[in-house]
Amino acid sequence: SHDCLSTQFGGEPMLYTRFSIARQTDGDNSHVEMKLSADDEEGGEIGRPEHLHASMPPPQRSGKNLCFLIIAALLLLLIGFLIGYLSYRGRMQKASRCLDGSGKCEMTPTTSYLADDDETEEEEVPGPPVFYWPQLRDLLSNKLSASHLEDSLRQRANQYSFEAGQSGDEGTASYIHDQFTSFLLDEVWNDEHYIKLQVKGSSNNKVSILEDGEEEILESPDAYVAYSKSGPVAGKPVYVNYGLKSDFQKLQKLDVPLNGTIIIFRAGKITLAEKVANAKEAGAVGALMYLDPSDYKNTDALVPFGHAHLGTGDPFTPGFPSFNHTQFPPVESSGLPRIAVQTISSQAVAKLFRKMDGEQCLPEWKGGVIGCKVMLSSTSKMTVKLSVNNVVVDRKILNIFGAIKGFEEPDRYVVIGAQRDSWGPGAAKAGVGTAMLLELARVISDIVKYDGYKPRRSIIFASWSAGEYGAVGATEWLEGYSATLHAKAFTYINLDAAVLGFNHMKISASPLLYTLLEKALKGVKDPTKVSGSLYDRVGADWVKTVVPLGLDNAAFPFLAYAGIPVVSFGFCNKDEEYPFLGTTQDTVENLKMNDKLYALMRAAAEVAGQIALRLTHDHELFLDFERYDEELLAFQEKFLPYDRDVRALGLTLKWLFFARGDFRRATDALRRDITNSDRENRIVRRALNDRIMKVEYDFLSPYLSPKEVPFRHIFFGKGSHTLQSLLENLQLLTTSRDSVDVNMLKEQLALATWTIKGAANALVGDIWDTDNEF
């Protein structure tokens, strides 16, 4: 008998067979993988054996008959196993027979085929229609309507202002609430916030020229800059190009005195708040910004609105939600400028340059204003006076929400949002995004209510107020629900200013969403061409063109404050700014000068809709957590040249590099867990998805106070804790070693190392699987 068995099985121990169905690294489920293993260490799920083991009596040498009986028993077991396998394989193939045009299976259906995980037997239950991803994608594309978008955008026509908390803004809020209700969304509600806003006083602000005891008014525009210091200030004018740090450094190297001056800079490159912060740091008492004709065409007489708060949210309740002001101490954000700020026209700047008799502008600083001067002559007595009459008022603002609830995980949701308010007509700034928001709510609700799609997770549609003042509505919502949002909201899709041109695309996104965004771009036709997709427009190297999120983007606080992955994208003209953004000329008529406006809006809405639907459709959250390993590696390569300089200080970069290695191993471990898991088990699937959705949040440094340092993200935040700030400090070791604060460098290395190590530990999963050893 023993000889018989040895002959049949080659003397090897019995093998078992395991089936594993998991999404590939690139998101595809192209096959059912069958693995053979002699290792008996991995256990299946409770009540649902994963491995088939043969039960065999101890071998006995009782002759040839016993050998044949054993072989017969094994054959029966093998036949039973094959029947079960073929049944299981057939059902799974049915669930994954979907083509995306490449010939590869892309996604399993959105409904679960197995009964409760506690049951030991599989049970087929009648359910909703199965939606494969290509079918769902086509439904979205077919239902989106350019004419609906046009009708929504016309709501902005013939209206002058939608200032936050005022009648225009509140009327639009009521309209959006009614639209959400008419779309039969599962929930529609308002969120009230009581905030402090700085608005224009009873008279316009003034910019004057003082010379020989006489005051000549240069300009007194209707526009103003919120959160400027109020009152009169005066100083000698100095032109500093775009107001970048590098621009100020050039003047300092030329020994141009900046203390007590009025700084003049043109719009662009960075936000107005960042320009003002640089001017304040240089010692200026005031700042003037204008739209240069070389960057903003046909704007000679236009004066933009803006805000000077270096942050987001209500600056008078930093770190707290503005539900009721009486509950908070009288504190102010450290991002308030505390210098006077005003915007003026390029015509006024040209007149001011003619009055200045000092040095000509540097060649690279010359824009479209003729006669550019940097400063006055040493003998000139002329000064510029800036009078700001802004006042602080209390306002109630409304955020409007609508929700389509998920059928499997309603407490996990993707948020799609758009700013609603604007200082002027705001067609491009707020009208386009609001129209897209309403159209997506209508179409997705229609797919759910009438076509039978059952999203696994929820979709929330949000209309924000006070966006013009620094994403106040969105930030106050995040602050109000910060304890839960990071564990529930797993993506924010920003629709603001989605069409500012037609021949180029501007993209800002978390690395977690790069892969999904690329798939969406491949699946949407380019409306400006006869054939081809939006991916063909951006090209294979589009990731290299991704623009870091700025403070003026409503997605920024979601990413840098709340740790929620974000995507923000739109059409624009290459190397040319949309000239009317933030001005009284941001009208529907001016926006329609863009070729194929409504087709572009529809294409942008389709990209956003595909991202939202895909995130609610798949078993596994479509967030590419392995992408951050590439981002960490890129920083490591930038840090490496300074290793010798760091060691000369008695420090080392190796712990930081080891932490990156731990993160890489953690991503590999999570991918293995996903591959080896039963993706029909809801409990296991939810646990794995929770680990995926926390990756972004875990890059918020836990060693900093969110009240003192609200933007704690080490990649995209603001402050000395960021990897970019660490890199800049390391660069000083070679250019200006004496200016390096060694203790600060130690702290930066520690914060970066342990934030990355903490993210790796969280990615691994359970506490017994983590290791604080490097």
Solvent accessible surface area in square Angstrom, and as a share of the most:
residue,aa,sasa,rsa
1,S,20,0.13
2,H,87,0.39
3,D,95,0.49
4,C,30,0.18
5,L,24,0.12
6,S,39,0.25
7,T,107,0.62
8,Q,100,0.44
9,F,89,0.37
10,G,60,0.58
11,G,58,0.56
12,E,119,0.54
13,P,94,0.59
14,M,80,0.36
15,L,99,0.49
16,Y,17,0.06
17,T,23,0.13
18,R,21,0.08
19,F,40,0.17
20,S,7,0.04
21,I,20,0.10
22,A,12,0.09
23,R,9,0.03
24,Q,64,0.29
25,T,88,0.51
26,D,72,0.37
27,G,0,0.00
28,D,12,0.06
29,N,4,0.02
30,S,53,0.34
31,H,92,0.41
32,V,37,0.21
33,E,57,0.26
34,M,103,0.46
35,K,56,0.24
36,L,111,0.55
37,S,32,0.20
38,A,64,0.50
39,D,71,0.37
40,D,95,0.49
41,E,150,0.67
42,E,83,0.37
43,G,66,0.64
44,G,34,0.33
45,E,42,0.19
46,I,167,0.85
47,G,27,0.26
48,R,57,0.21
49,P,116,0.73
50,E,60,0.27
51,H,21,0.09
52,L,89,0.44
53,H,101,0.45
54,A,34,0.26
55,S,106,0.69
56,M,79,0.35
57,P,82,0.51
58,P,99,0.62
59,P,86,0.54
60,Q,107,0.47
61,R,177,0.65
62,S,70,0.45
63,G,36,0.34
64,K,146,0.62
65,N,119,0.61
66,L,46,0.23
67,C,3,0.02
68,F,119,0.50
69,L,120,0.60
70,I,16,0.08
71,I,40,0.20
72,A,47,0.36
73,A,50,0.39
74,L,27,0.13
75,L,96,0.48
76,L,127,0.63
77,L,91,0.45
78,L,90,0.45
79,I,95,0.48
80,G,43,0.41
81,F,42,0.18
82,L,79,0.39
83,I,115,0.59
84,G,40,0.39
85,Y,37,0.14
86,L,106,0.53
87,S,66,0.43
88,Y,45,0.17
89,R,89,0.32
90,G,36,0.34
91,R,39,0.14
92,M,12,0.05
93,Q,59,0.26
94,K,120,0.51
95,A,2,0.01
96,S,21,0.13
97,R,161,0.59
98,C,8,0.05
99,L,118,0.59
100,D,39,0.20
101,G,79,0.76
102,S,78,0.51
103,G,55,0.53
104,K,107,0.45
105,C,18,0.11
106,E,7,0.03
107,M,0,0.00
108,T,6,0.04
109,P,2,0.01
110,T,5,0.03
111,T,21,0.12
112,S,24,0.16
113,Y,31,0.12
114,L,22,0.11
115,A,22,0.17
116,D,88,0.45
117,D,31,0.16
118,D,119,0.62
119,E,78,0.35
120,T,103,0.60
121,E,134,0.60
122,E,84,0.38
123,E,88,0.39
124,E,117,0.52
125,V,85,0.49
126,P,139,0.88
127,G,61,0.59
128,P,50,0.32
129,P,77,0.49
130,V,44,0.25
131,F,5,0.02
132,Y,49,0.19
133,W,7,0.02
134,P,18,0.11
135,Q,86,0.38
136,L,0,0.00
137,R,50,0.18
138,D,72,0.37
139,L,36,0.18
140,L,0,0.00
141,S,31,0.20
142,N,122,0.63
143,K,53,0.22
144,L,9,0.04
145,S,23,0.15
146,A,37,0.28
147,S,68,0.44
148,H,79,0.35
149,L,0,0.00
150,E,46,0.20
151,D,74,0.39
152,S,20,0.13
153,L,0,0.00
154,R,138,0.50
155,Q,81,0.36
156,R,7,0.03
157,A,36,0.28
158,N,161,0.83
159,Q,82,0.36
160,Y,136,0.52
161,S,39,0.25
162,F,3,0.01
163,E,35,0.16
164,A,0,0.00
165,G,12,0.11
166,Q,78,0.35
167,S,96,0.62
168,G,16,0.16
169,D,1,0.01
170,E,74,0.33
171,G,43,0.41
172,T,17,0.10
173,A,1,0.00
174,S,63,0.41
175,Y,65,0.25
176,I,0,0.00
177,H,54,0.24
178,D,83,0.43
179,Q,48,0.21
180,F,0,0.00
181,T,73,0.42
182,S,72,0.47
183,F,32,0.13
184,L,97,0.48
185,L,15,0.07
186,D,57,0.29
187,E,76,0.34
188,V,37,0.21
189,W,90,0.32
190,N,71,0.36
191,D,15,0.08
192,E,75,0.33
193,H,0,0.00
194,Y,94,0.36
195,I,0,0.00
196,K,57,0.24
197,L,0,0.00
198,Q,12,0.05
199,V,14,0.08
200,K,64,0.27
201,G,14,0.14
202,S,129,0.83
203,S,61,0.39
204,N,43,0.22
205,N,0,0.00
206,K,70,0.30
207,V,0,0.00
208,S,2,0.01
209,I,3,0.01
210,L,51,0.25
211,E,68,0.31
212,D,132,0.68
213,G,88,0.85
214,E,129,0.58
215,E,82,0.37
216,E,64,0.29
217,I,93,0.47
218,L,17,0.09
219,E,39,0.17
220,S,46,0.30
221,P,12,0.08
222,D,86,0.44
223,A,4,0.03
224,Y,7,0.03
225,V,0,0.00
226,A,0,0.00
227,Y,8,0.03
228,S,3,0.02
229,K,101,0.43
230,S,53,0.34
231,G,26,0.25
232,P,96,0.60
233,V,27,0.15
234,A,53,0.41
235,G,8,0.07
236,K,85,0.36
237,P,0,0.00
238,V,5,0.03
239,Y,1,0.00
240,V,0,0.00
241,N,11,0.06
242,Y,21,0.08
243,G,0,0.00
244,L,45,0.23
245,K,114,0.48
246,S,55,0.35
247,D,7,0.03
248,F,8,0.03
249,Q,96,0.43
250,K,79,0.33
251,L,1,0.00
252,Q,93,0.41
253,K,169,0.72
254,L,108,0.54
255,D,123,0.64
256,V,18,0.10
257,P,94,0.59
258,L,9,0.04
259,N,130,0.67
260,G,30,0.29
261,T,9,0.05
262,I,0,0.00
263,I,0,0.00
264,I,0,0.00
265,F,0,0.00
266,R,11,0.04
267,A,7,0.05
268,G,15,0.15
269,K,144,0.61
270,I,52,0.26
271,T,22,0.13
272,L,19,0.09
273,A,3,0.03
274,E,37,0.17
275,K,1,0.00
276,V,1,0.00
277,A,31,0.24
278,N,17,0.09
279,A,0,0.00
280,K,83,0.35
281,E,131,0.59
282,A,20,0.15
283,G,22,0.22
284,A,6,0.05
285,V,51,0.29
286,G,0,0.00
287,A,0,0.00
288,L,0,0.00
289,M,13,0.06
290,Y,1,0.00
291,L,7,0.03
292,D,1,0.01
293,P,33,0.21
294,S,54,0.35
295,D,33,0.17
296,Y,23,0.09
297,K,96,0.41
298,N,133,0.68
299,T,1,0.01
300,D,69,0.36
301,A,71,0.55
302,L,25,0.13
303,V,21,0.12
304,P,7,0.04
305,F,27,0.11
306,G,12,0.12
307,H,26,0.11
308,A,1,0.01
309,H,4,0.02
310,L,73,0.36
311,G,5,0.05
312,T,15,0.09
313,G,1,0.01
314,D,4,0.02
315,P,1,0.00
316,F,33,0.14
317,T,0,0.00
318,P,27,0.17
319,G,28,0.27
320,F,62,0.26
321,P,27,0.17
322,S,0,0.00
323,F,76,0.32
324,N,71,0.37
325,H,40,0.18
326,T,112,0.65
327,Q,134,0.59
328,F,46,0.19
329,P,73,0.46
330,P,142,0.90
331,V,44,0.25
332,E,93,0.42
333,S,14,0.09
334,S,108,0.70
335,G,12,0.11
336,L,15,0.07
337,P,5,0.03
338,R,116,0.42
339,I,11,0.06
340,A,0,0.00
341,V,0,0.00
342,Q,0,0.00
343,T,0,0.00
344,I,0,0.00
345,S,1,0.00
346,S,5,0.03
347,Q,106,0.47
348,A,7,0.05
349,V,0,0.00
350,A,20,0.15
351,K,68,0.29
352,L,0,0.00
353,F,1,0.00
354,R,172,0.63
355,K,79,0.34
356,M,3,0.01
357,D,83,0.43
358,G,19,0.18
359,E,118,0.53
360,Q,108,0.48
361,C,7,0.04
362,L,45,0.23
363,P,110,0.69
364,E,103,0.46
365,W,1,0.00
366,K,112,0.47
367,G,28,0.27
368,G,34,0.33
369,V,13,0.07
370,I,158,0.80
371,G,34,0.33
372,C,7,0.04
373,K,31,0.13
374,V,8,0.04
375,M,43,0.19
376,L,7,0.03
377,S,31,0.20
378,S,111,0.72
379,T,109,0.64
380,S,18,0.11
381,K,170,0.72
382,M,2,0.01
383,T,35,0.20
384,V,0,0.00
385,K,53,0.22
386,L,0,0.00
387,S,18,0.12
388,V,3,0.02
389,N,57,0.29
390,N,7,0.04
391,V,72,0.42
392,V,72,0.41
393,V,45,0.26
394,D,102,0.53
395,R,35,0.13
396,K,77,0.33
397,I,1,0.01
398,L,29,0.14
399,N,0,0.00
400,I,1,0.01
401,F,0,0.00
402,G,0,0.00
403,A,8,0.06
404,I,0,0.00
405,K,93,0.39
406,G,7,0.07
407,F,115,0.48
408,E,37,0.17
409,E,10,0.05
410,P,67,0.42
411,D,47,0.24
412,R,24,0.09
413,Y,31,0.12
414,V,0,0.00
415,V,0,0.00
416,I,0,0.00
417,G,0,0.00
418,A,1,0.01
419,Q,10,0.05
420,R,1,0.01
421,D,1,0.00
422,S,1,0.01
423,W,12,0.04
424,G,3,0.03
425,P,9,0.06
426,G,2,0.02
427,A,0,0.00
428,A,0,0.00
429,K,48,0.20
430,A,0,0.00
431,G,2,0.02
432,V,0,0.00
433,G,0,0.00
434,T,11,0.07
435,A,1,0.01
436,M,0,0.00
437,L,0,0.00
438,L,6,0.03
439,E,5,0.02
440,L,0,0.00
441,A,0,0.00
442,R,56,0.20
443,V,0,0.00
444,I,0,0.00
445,S,2,0.01
446,D,37,0.19
447,I,0,0.00
448,V,10,0.06
449,K,75,0.32
450,Y,152,0.58
451,D,49,0.25
452,G,15,0.14
453,Y,0,0.00
454,K,58,0.25
455,P,0,0.00
456,R,4,0.01
457,R,2,0.01
458,S,4,0.03
459,I,0,0.00
460,I,12,0.06
461,F,0,0.00
462,A,0,0.00
463,S,1,0.00
464,W,3,0.01
465,S,0,0.00
466,A,0,0.00
467,G,14,0.14
468,E,11,0.05
469,Y,1,0.00
470,G,3,0.03
471,A,8,0.06
472,V,0,0.00
473,G,0,0.00
474,A,1,0.01
475,T,4,0.03
476,E,0,0.00
477,W,13,0.05
478,L,1,0.00
479,E,21,0.09
480,G,23,0.22
481,Y,87,0.33
482,S,50,0.32
483,A,87,0.68
484,T,63,0.37
485,L,5,0.03
486,H,38,0.17
487,A,42,0.33
488,K,60,0.25
489,A,2,0.02
490,F,0,0.00
491,T,0,0.00
492,Y,0,0.00
493,I,0,0.00
494,N,3,0.01
495,L,2,0.01
496,D,23,0.12
497,A,23,0.18
498,A,1,0.00
499,V,0,0.00
500,L,34,0.17
501,G,0,0.00
502,F,73,0.30
503,N,82,0.42
504,H,62,0.28
505,M,13,0.06
506,K,108,0.46
507,I,7,0.04
508,S,7,0.04
509,A,5,0.04
510,S,0,0.00
511,P,1,0.01
512,L,0,0.00
513,L,1,0.00
514,Y,13,0.05
515,T,29,0.17
516,L,4,0.02
517,L,1,0.00
518,E,42,0.19
519,K,52,0.22
520,A,2,0.02
521,L,0,0.00
522,K,104,0.44
523,G,31,0.29
524,V,2,0.01
525,K,170,0.72
526,D,3,0.01
527,P,30,0.19
528,T,41,0.24
529,K,114,0.48
530,V,162,0.93
531,S,86,0.56
532,G,36,0.35
533,S,19,0.12
534,L,0,0.00
535,Y,42,0.16
536,D,92,0.48
537,R,43,0.16
538,V,35,0.20
539,G,27,0.26
540,A,81,0.63
541,D,92,0.47
542,W,2,0.01
543,V,44,0.25
544,K,168,0.71
545,T,91,0.53
546,V,30,0.17
547,V,55,0.32
548,P,105,0.66
549,L,16,0.08
550,G,23,0.22
551,L,6,0.03
552,D,107,0.56
553,N,30,0.16
554,A,10,0.08
555,A,0,0.00
556,F,1,0.00
557,P,0,0.00
558,F,1,0.00
559,L,0,0.00
560,A,0,0.00
561,Y,22,0.09
562,A,10,0.07
563,G,3,0.03
564,I,1,0.01
565,P,1,0.01
566,V,0,0.00
567,V,0,0.00
568,S,10,0.07
569,F,10,0.04
570,G,6,0.06
571,F,1,0.01
572,C,23,0.14
573,N,27,0.14
574,K,122,0.52
575,D,142,0.74
576,E,79,0.35
577,E,82,0.37
578,Y,20,0.08
579,P,20,0.13
580,F,19,0.08
581,L,58,0.29
582,G,14,0.13
583,T,1,0.01
584,T,36,0.21
585,Q,77,0.34
586,D,2,0.01
587,T,37,0.21
588,V,12,0.07
589,E,122,0.55
590,N,31,0.16
591,L,0,0.00
592,K,93,0.39
593,M,136,0.61
594,N,13,0.07
595,D,82,0.42
596,K,99,0.42
597,L,7,0.04
598,Y,36,0.14
599,A,37,0.29
600,L,0,0.00
601,M,0,0.00
602,R,60,0.22
603,A,3,0.03
604,A,1,0.00
605,A,0,0.00
606,E,8,0.04
607,V,0,0.00
608,A,0,0.00
609,G,0,0.00
610,Q,4,0.02
611,I,1,0.00
612,A,0,0.00
613,L,0,0.00
614,R,3,0.01
615,L,1,0.00
616,T,0,0.00
617,H,0,0.00
618,D,1,0.01
619,H,2,0.01
620,E,11,0.05
621,L,2,0.01
622,F,2,0.01
623,L,0,0.00
624,D,26,0.13
625,F,0,0.00
626,E,39,0.17
627,R,49,0.18
628,Y,0,0.00
629,D,10,0.05
630,E,98,0.44
631,E,47,0.21
632,L,6,0.03
633,L,71,0.35
634,A,44,0.34
635,F,28,0.12
636,Q,38,0.17
637,E,109,0.49
638,K,100,0.42
639,F,4,0.02
640,L,97,0.48
641,P,96,0.60
642,Y,33,0.13
643,D,34,0.18
644,R,189,0.69
645,D,28,0.15
646,V,0,0.00
647,R,135,0.49
648,A,72,0.56
649,L,49,0.24
650,G,68,0.66
651,L,29,0.14
652,T,43,0.25
653,L,0,0.00
654,K,94,0.40
655,W,112,0.39
656,L,9,0.04
657,F,35,0.14
658,F,93,0.39
659,A,0,0.00
660,R,41,0.15
661,G,12,0.12
662,D,19,0.10
663,F,1,0.00
664,R,115,0.42
665,R,141,0.52
666,A,1,0.01
667,T,1,0.01
668,D,50,0.26
669,A,23,0.18
670,L,0,0.00
671,R,28,0.10
672,R,139,0.51
673,D,59,0.30
674,I,10,0.05
675,T,37,0.21
676,N,54,0.28
677,S,20,0.13
678,D,31,0.16
679,R,22,0.08
680,E,11,0.05
681,N,12,0.06
682,R,121,0.44
683,I,122,0.62
684,V,45,0.26
685,R,11,0.04
686,R,76,0.28
687,A,55,0.43
688,L,18,0.09
689,N,6,0.03
690,D,42,0.22
691,R,43,0.16
692,I,0,0.00
693,M,7,0.03
694,K,68,0.29
695,V,3,0.02
696,E,0,0.00
697,Y,62,0.23
698,D,25,0.13
699,F,0,0.00
700,L,6,0.03
701,S,0,0.00
702,P,85,0.53
703,Y,120,0.45
704,L,34,0.17
705,S,51,0.33
706,P,62,0.39
707,K,87,0.37
708,E,121,0.54
709,V,39,0.22
710,P,47,0.29
711,F,14,0.06
712,R,30,0.11
713,H,0,0.00
714,I,0,0.00
715,F,25,0.10
716,F,46,0.19
717,G,11,0.11
718,K,82,0.35
719,G,41,0.39
720,S,49,0.32
721,H,6,0.03
722,T,9,0.05
723,L,2,0.01
724,Q,82,0.36
725,S,25,0.16
726,L,1,0.01
727,L,11,0.06
728,E,89,0.40
729,N,15,0.07
730,L,0,0.00
731,Q,70,0.31
732,L,66,0.33
733,L,6,0.03
734,T,83,0.48
735,T,110,0.64
736,S,47,0.30
737,R,101,0.37
738,D,147,0.76
739,S,69,0.45
740,V,16,0.09
741,D,77,0.40
742,V,52,0.30
743,N,111,0.57
744,M,80,0.36
745,L,0,0.00
746,K,99,0.42
747,E,102,0.46
748,Q,4,0.02
749,L,16,0.08
750,A,51,0.39
751,L,19,0.09
752,A,1,0.01
753,T,8,0.05
754,W,95,0.33
755,T,1,0.01
756,I,4,0.02
757,K,6,0.02
758,G,34,0.33
759,A,3,0.02
760,A,2,0.02
761,N,27,0.14
762,A,38,0.29
763,L,4,0.02
764,V,33,0.19
765,G,26,0.25
766,D,71,0.37
767,I,138,0.70
768,W,196,0.69
769,D,76,0.39
770,T,36,0.21
771,D,81,0.42
772,N,103,0.53
773,E,131,0.59
774,F,75,0.31
